[in-house]
Structure formats: C-alpha cells, structure tokens
Amino acid sequence: MNWLNSEAFTLFGQRIIWSDMVGNILGLITLALGWRRSLLTWPVQFLSGLVLLVAFYGHLAGSAGKQVVVMAVALYGWWQWQRSKGRSTDGHITPRFATWRERAAMLGAAAVGTVAVALLFTAYPSLSWDPWPDAYIFVGTIVAMYAQAKSMVEFWIAWLLVDLVGVPLNFANGYAFSGFVYVIYGALVLWGMRDWWLRSRRSPQPVLEGAPA
C-alpha cells in the first residue's frame, strides 16, 4: 500500500498524494450519497477512513487514530439507518429536525469534546500540528456524523460549521487543493441541507428507536 503515499500529480504548486486525492473523492461521494439519503453513504465513509488509515499507519499515529474513530462512527451510522423505522416509500431515510434536548446535548458534547481533544493534541504534539483548529474539525466531524446517523437535518449545519474553519485553515497553510475541495463540500452541504430541510417539513417526523423525546 506504499503507493497511497506516493505523488499522484502537482496542482497549484502543491504535491497531491494518492491517499489525499482518493480520500477527498470518497468524501465528496459520501456527502452526495448523504444528500440522497442512501444507506450506501456509510460504507463509502468507512472506505474513505480505511484508505486514510492505511496511508497514515506507521508514521502519523494521530491521524491514523482519528480515522479509526471515523470508521467506528460510520459503522454506527450504518447500523442506525438499517434499523430505522423512519424510511420513506422509496426505501431511503426520512429526515427530521432534532429536539431541543438533542441540540443542547450535541452543542455541549462538541464544546467539551473540542477542549478535551485540543488539550490532548497540545500535550502530545505528534498527534497534531495545529491542536485547536484540528480538534474543532475532528470533533465537529464526529458530531455531524452522529447527527446524520440519527437522520437529523442539523447534521448539515454541523458540516457547514466545520467547513467555515476547514476552508481558511487549508488555504492559510498552503493546502490549496484541499481548500478547494472544502469549498465543494460547502456547496454540497448547502444543497443537501435545503433538500433535507424541505423534506422534513413535508413529512411527519419519524421517531428512531432509542432517540430521546
């Protein structure tokens, strides 16, 4: 698997390696499938994490560890959508708005999680080169994936908040290719959020097993 860390091409003066390109492409496919409310979004998300795990394993332990968490949440999302009673007539997930209790819980978890992970990254510099923004993006990604697993419209808002930091951070650090990919992520997020928002207003709110009232 050494080819994953080899150069695919150079763009905007940036050396693009295969793992970065494949991971970004799979990430875009995952968002598109999420927009379509397809169960396939989770296997593709898992595959994206697996590609990056293989690429990082052995020399970037922190990045590899983060991909393990992403893959675990992808399995949880797949399990949640499999057992969901909130499917529409086309077999896809019916989106819903989160309850105020769920929103408060996610905001609290995001705040506490970001501080905890940032302190961990600060204590162990090998895990991250930029602890606080990296922690914000990592925890925000996990919160967004959790909300998506619960079919919440708010998952798009969480992704948008991640993008608001991810885009300028990538450009500021000279990662123009990744920055442009995040811009595309942002466009997909806005379109997907509009679609889920309209569907949730047209459809009765499904109740997922185990979801708080």
N, C-alpha and C positions, 0 to 999 in steps of 0.2 A: 504493500500500500504506500510505498515511498513516493509514488507518482502524485499522490494527493498534495504533497508539499513542494512539488516542482512547479516551475513557471508555465502558465498557460499562454499569457501574452502580456504586453505592456500597454496601458491606457492612461492618458493624461499624466505620463511620466511615472505612473505607479505600476509596480510589478504585481500582476494578478496571478495568484497561485490557484491550482485546480480546486482545492478544498474550499477556498473563499468563493470562487465562481459557482461551483456546484451547490454549496450551502445556500448562497443567495438566491439562486434559481429555484431551489426547492422551497425556500422561504416564501418566495412570490407565489408559487403554485399552492402552498398551504393557505395563504391568505385568500387566493381566488376560490379555492375549494370551500373555505370557511364562509365566504360570501354566498356560495351556492348551497350552504348548509349540508354539505355532503359528508358522510361518515369517513370518506377517504382522506379528509383533511388530517386526521390523526396519524394514520400510517405514514403519510408523507412527512409530517412533522417529526415523527420518530426517525425516519430515514435521514432527514436533514441533520438531526442531532447525532446519529450514528456516524455519518460521514465526517462531521467535525470532531467527534470523539476520537476516531481513528487517526485523524490528521494531527490532533493535539497530543495524543497519548505518548508519554515518554519524554516530552520536552516542555510542555506547557500544562503542568498538572492542574492549575487553577481553571484554565479554560476547559480542559477535559472534564473536570469535576462539574462545572456548570452544565455541560451537555448531558451528563448523567441525570441531573435534576430535570432538565427539559424533557428528556426521553421518558422519565418516570411520570411527569405530568401529562405527556402525550398519551401514555397508556391509560392513565386515569380518565382523560377526556374521551378516549375511545370506549372505555367501559361505561361511562356515564351516558354517552349518546346511544350505546347499544341497548341499555336498559330503560331509556327514557320513554315515558308514556305520552310525551308531547310531540308526537310525529304528525306531520300533515298528511294529506291524502297522497302526495307524491312520494311518501316514504322519507322525506327529509325532516330535519328538526324544525319545530315551530319556535321562533324566538320569543322571548318575554323580557319585560323590564324587571330588574332586581327590586326586592323590597327595600325599604329604608334601613332595616336591620342588616341586610346583606351588604348594602352600600357602606354603611358605617363600619362593618366588620372588615371589608376589603380595604377601605382607606386606612383603618388602624393597622391592619397587617402590613400594608405597603409602607407606612411610616416607620413602624417598629422594625420591619424586615430590612429596610434600606439602611437604617442606622446600624443595626447589628452586623449586616454584611459588610458595610463600609468600614466598620471598626475591625472586622476580621481581615479585610483586604489591607488595611493600614498596618495591622500587627504583623502580617505576612506579605511583604511587598512582592514576593514571587507570584502571588495569586492575581495581581492586577497592577497595571502601570498608572492607573488613574482611579483610585478607590471609590470616591463618592459618586461621580457620574456612572462608573461601571456598576456600582451597587444599585443605583437608581434604575438603570436599564435592565439589569438582571432581575431584580425583584419585580419591577413593573411588567416584565415579560411573563413571569410566573403568575402574577395576579391576573393578567389579561387571559392567559391560557386557562386558568381556573374559572374565570367568568364565562369564557367560551364553552368550557365543559358543562357549565350549568345553563347554557343557552341564553345568557343574559346579553341584551343589547349593549350594556355598559362595557362589554369587553372591547368594543371598537374604540370607545373613549380612552380606555387604558392604553391601547396600542398607539393612539394619537398622542397621548402624553409622553410615551416612550420615544416616539418619533421626534417630538419637539426638542428633545435633548440629543438624540442619536444623530440627527442631520447636522447641526452645527458642530458637534463634537468630532464627527468624522472629517468634515471639511477643515476644521481648525488643526487637526492632527495630520493633515496632508493625505487623507484617505478619500480622494475624490470619487473613486469608483463606488466604494461603499456608501458615500454620501448621496450619490445619485440614486443608488438602489433604495436607500431610505426615503428619498423623495417619491419614488414609485410606490413604496409601501404606503406612504401618506395618502397618495391619490386613491389607492385601493381601499384603504381604511375609510376614507370619506364616502366613497361609493357604497361600500359594504354596510357602513353604518346607516346610510339613508335607506337602503333596501331592508335591513333588519328592522329599523325604526318603523317604516310603513307597514311591514308585515305584522309586527307586534300590535299595532293599533287596529289592524283589520281582523286579527284573530283573537279568540278567547285565550286568556293567559293559562298555559298548561302548568300543572304542578308536578315537579320532578320528585321522585322518591328521595326522601331524606332532606329536601330543601326546607329551610325554616319559613314559617308563615310570616 
